[in-house]
Every structure is written in structure tokens, then in C-alpha cells.
Amino acid sequence: MKRISVFIGKKLCKLLLLMLVVEVITFALMEASPIDPVTAYVGASTAIGAEQRELIAEKWGLNQPPASRFMSWLSNILKGDWGDSMIYRRPVMDVIRQKFLSSLALMAAAWLLSGILGFFLGVLSGYKEHSIIDRLISGYCHVLISTPAFWLGILFIIVFSVKLHWLPVGLSVPIGVLQSEVSFADKVRHLILPALTLTFTGIASICLHTREKTIEVLRSDYVIYARARGESGRSILHNHVYRNVLPPAVTLQFLSFSELFGGAVFVEQVFSYPGLGYTTVQAGLRSDMPLLMGITVISLIFVFSGNLIADLLYLVIDPRIRERRTE
Amino acid sequence: MYTADMETRQKKSSPEDGMPVFQVMNFGVSFSQYENGINRKELHVITDLDIELYEGKILAVVGSSGSGKSLLAHAIMGILPGNATIYGKMFYRHEELTRASIARIRGKKICLIPQSVNYLDPLEKVGSQISRAINGVPKAEKKRRAIEMMARYSLDPQVYDYYPHQLSGGMARKVLLSIALLSDCEILIADEPTPGLDEPSLAEVLQDFRLAADEGKAVLMITHDIQAAVRIADRIAVFYAGSTLEVADAKAFSGDGSQLCHPYSKALLQAMPQQDFLPLDGVQPMPGDLPEGCLFYERCPIRCEDCRCSRPQSRPVRGGKVRCFYAA
């Protein structure tokens, strides 16, 4: 137990260091960006003169040197003040909380679906190696792995929304309906296509990995021995294949948080789905420094926790590693 | 203990009477391989093998590395990979075995004792792997019987909850043996059961096989350790380049070897440290280029022209079987 807390402590130190580095890089990139936040804010309107622009810049503290601006952001965030978003004119944390929750529904649905589907398709494919089913499944995976998520999203919109009229084209709620009148079913209907897009692109890697691992297990000495003991194909699947293939698959799925988040950015953009990914793009395009910096912190923690869970799971699941750690 | 073994064995090893429980005739295994990616080539790993197993008897198949003996156990069990072809006939009692019927009896009538702990599922507790050998009883009863069998091999009850990586080599062998004996089989096939064991564990393992045989099981022990084979086996088959050159009484392998008929068996005995420690020149032919005639032709001290072009068939000599034109 003590080993595990030391392990987590070390990881947290790494996280803090990583966060600092990532924030410095984000800040530097934003500084180098040609987009002027004031112009992005007021738009192309000529009604606002140079003096007023100057006032806005001063209110936002843009006239100070970059280093001191970064330091003040850093000291504020250590005090728990994330600042205000320039484009939403609300506290950054409020914006992130709201957007992250709608993204979370999307990502969780896609994560679970792609994990479950990918795992079972992978086992099936590996178990029936070289059969037609195997070829279909791995062929599908290879096509998908080279398919950009946004392209698949556009394809889904064309087929299911425009041609078939089954599902809405985009957004997370119906247009022209009061917030209070939006039903749960409405939200789910709007979630289906983006979630499916994200699922389908996520299946490929978990499926191919599971397929390889299944083939490896089926060729292992212990499965050969299980056959010698008269175990049937089904019994081998239940007693040995699932047991040995599931732990690495679950770990891999947790490690895929970064792909999940990256995919969500594209998919939310295509479907105009107002989640964190969509907001990230907006913040970047309009030079909303506090919001973007806040989002990088949150997404970093998100991806990091996925990796940490994967590491901890290995400690818990595999008796060989568990023992080495606790000895 | 050693001499006690010999005595009990001598009492029991009357000439082999009755039907063999298990018999293999003209048995062969070949693998298809692609040479340079185009030419398909058949690689004969085991050729013209005859084996007979009797109730209560131990047959040791002795061969040096590269003789193909490690494939023998897997071939008999029918668990070779898909690119392997199996020839010849196999009989279980009176029934001729097909691929389908061997699948029916494996793990039930005929049991494999594999070489090492790698043959246990690394993520499944030892106990649950042992108790899978027992069928048709409630879980608690399975556990009780498994622990009872483990106790017989002086394995602690807590080993039941171990994972395979926590077992020592000797413990793993006992676990594998427990699995085989719990499944109540008639034929035991032990694949290299002795390497890496210290003297006390070795004696124990050999004793366990002897006990299993004395309970009426037919045992086939595949090994490279002639001394171990001589200590417990009733009969010894000498395996060379994928075939049995001689099957003789285990007693023939002691003393000066004058009881042995085949020149290779004699050379094998003389090469042992306790004997003259004499090496034999040359190497065993590889599966890819077996000679047309006798498999031992290249290295044989008594070869003739006949031996080069035709392969001798197995023939009975002095109660054993020998594959040589000139042995007497």
C-alpha cells in the first residue's frame, strides 16, 4: 500500500512539472499567434476607434510585457483564480465546467462503446484468424485507422442527417426550443452521431491490439496444454483468452484518453457540438488566452488521469507485477 | 530406494503380455515449409515410429537434443500447429484413433504432463487450474479433492491460491502431475519431466511416476536423461533422427551394454560418464536431409552397402525390437 502511495506521489510531481512546461509552451505559442485578441473580440467593426481598443487592451492587461502577464496568470491560478474568458465574459472555470460536462457525455459514450465493441471484435477476429470474418474485421480496422474523424463525421451527417433525416445535423439541443423544454431524449438524439463518429474511429486500435493479443494467447503453451487437457474452444475462450487479453485491453483503453480528447476536438467542430473541444478551437481562433490556458490545464489532467489509472490497473490486475511492486 | 525400485520392477516386469493400452504404428510427423518463399517442402520430423504402452508399465523414450522427441508428445496428443501432417495409425485399446476421436479422449483417458510452468495460465490461480481436471462435482468437493491430491505430493494447501509464477520448478512439476492424476486417465505422457531437478526432487518425481504405473497407468516418459530412464522405466526406446532405433528392456542399459542390439544404443551407453565417456563421431541427420537408407548409416561402425540404400524395418530381437539388418 505504501508503495502505491509513493508511486502516486511521484506521478503527481511529474504532473506539476509537466503542467508548468505545457503552460509555458501554450503561452508562447499564443504570443506568437498573429491573431490580435482585441480585433478578434470587437470584430471588423470600424465603429470602435483606436482609443477604445487601447482601453480594452489595458483592461485585459495586454499592454504589459509577456513575462509579467504569464507570472500574474500563474500566481492567480495558484490562488484559485482562473481569470475570466474574453469571449464568453464569464469566469473560465464556469465555462470549462459547463462545456466539459457536455463533452464528458460524448467522450464517455464513445469510450465505452469503442472499448466494448473493439474488444469483442478483436477477440472474434483473432479467434477466427485468417477466416472471412477476420479479414472483414481487420480490413475495416485498417481503413478506419487511416480515416480522419472529421471526414467520417461529415460522411455520417450526409448519410444519416441529410439523406435519411434520422438524426439532427449538429448542436447538442434542438434549435428554437427553450432550455427548460429540452428533453433528455433530445439531448441523446443530438449525441448519437458525434458519439458514433468518435466510437468508430476509436474501435480500430483497440480491436487490432486485442486481435494480436488473442492470437498470441491462442498460440501460447498454456493454451496448447489446455487443448491437451481436452478443453473445448469455448472453455479456452472463457478460461484463458478473456483472462489474458482483457487486462492489456483495458489498460490500452485508458491510455487512449489523449486520442479521445483529440478526436473530440474535431468531431465537436464538425457537429458544432458545444463541448470542450469546440470551445478549445474557439478560444484558439479568438486568442482567448485565459480560457485556452485553463483548458490546457484541464485536458492535461484528464489525459494524465487516464495514464495513471492504466498504470494503477496494471498493478492491481496482474499478479506478477503486483508482487514485484509490493515485495 | 533405488534398489527397492529395481526389485519391485523385476517382479512385475514379466514379458509383456496382453494387449497394449495404447499403440502407435508407422507414426510420422511432417511440417510443410516454404523454401525461398516459393517451393513447398515437407520436413519429416518423425518417421516410422512404433510405440506400445502397457498397463502398469513405463516406457521411456530416450533421445538426444534435436531428435524430434519434444514433438512426439504433442503429436500423439494431436495438438501440433496447423502446418503439421500426421501419418500412421494410433490405437487406444482396440479402437483405431482418428483426429476427432483423439480429441474426445485427450485429457480424459490420455494425459499430457508438460515440460514446465509455462504450460500453466499465468493469470489463473493454481488451484482453479488443478480442479478443472475434476468434472461433475460441486466446487467445494473439487477443491477438497484437489488439496487432497496436492497433499499427496507434499504441496501445501496454500499453494492452491498461488499463481504459477510463485511456484518453484519442482512444485510446478508436482502441480502438473496432480492435474494429470486427478483426471483419472489411463495413459500418462510425460514430456521431459526431469531437467533442472536436484537429486531429492528427481528421486521424488521418478518415484511418483513409478507409483502411477503401479496403480495401473501406462506411462510414456520422454527424456534425454538415460540414467533417470534406467532407474524407473520397464522398457526404453532409443530415439534417433525422429525414429525409434531400438526398444529394449531397461535392464539392458546397465552393465557393459552387451544386452543391447543396435550400434547406436551401444554408443549411447558408452558415451555416458559412468561408462567409458566415449563420444561418437558425426552428428544426427537433420529433418531436412534424412538419408535414403538407414538413419544411422553415416555414423555406424558395422554398416554395409545394403544400409545405404534401404531402411531396415523394425524386427524382434531378444525380446526387444531393433531397426538394423545386422543386429543380433
Interface residues (C-beta under 8 A of the other chain):
Chain A: R219 S220 D221 Y222 I224 Y225 A226 R227 A228 R229 G230 E231 N239 H240 R243 N244 P247 D318 P319 R320 E323
Chain B: H74 M77 I79 P81 A103 I105 R106 G107 K108 C111 L112 P114 S116 N118 Y119 L120 D121 P122 L123 E124 R132 A133 Y163 H165 Q166 I179 S183
